[in-house]
Every structure is written in C-alpha cells, then in structure tokens.
C-alpha cells in the first residue's frame, strides 16, 4: 500500500470537502442575512450536483472508493483529514445545514 498516494487522496478529499462545506455555510449566511445573489443560486446548484454524484455512487464519495484501494482501515476518517466524529456524521450535519439554508433562502426570496 502506498501511504504517499493515500495522503494525496486525503488532502484532495479534504480540500474538496472544505470547498463544499464553505458553500453550505455561504448558503446559510445568505438566507440568514437576506444577502441572496446569483452566487447563492450557483452555490445551491453546486451542492445539488454534489448530492447527485453521491447518489450515483450509493452515498459514497468517489474519492473514498479510490482511497479504499490504499487502505483497509475501518476508521470513518481514513480517507480525509477530519476528526473521526465529523467524518462519521458529516452527511447528517451538512445536509441539515444545507436544507436550513435553502429554506431560509426561499423564504427570503419569496417575501
């Protein structure tokens, strides 16, 4: 097993995760502070695109599947630089934040 390759995958996975997490926080911010712009809708579209990707891969990130070839670890965070508790509950936490953000954006948009 190549630990160097696994580290590269973990780093890439973490950077992509941070990008999407930032989008979700931005959507939530836009909804809370009524700061809705075309960027808000682009962010929502990107998150929906990510959700479709996860759906196509049976709710697994494609990078997790690639990383599996380099590790037989059973830890939740074997493929990403996140605390194990966050890696374990990542989908629940960020789906909840995303839905709350979208609801706020829609409420503000239609006011």
Helices and strands as residue ranges (DSSP letters): H 3-32, H 38-56, H 62-68, H 84-109
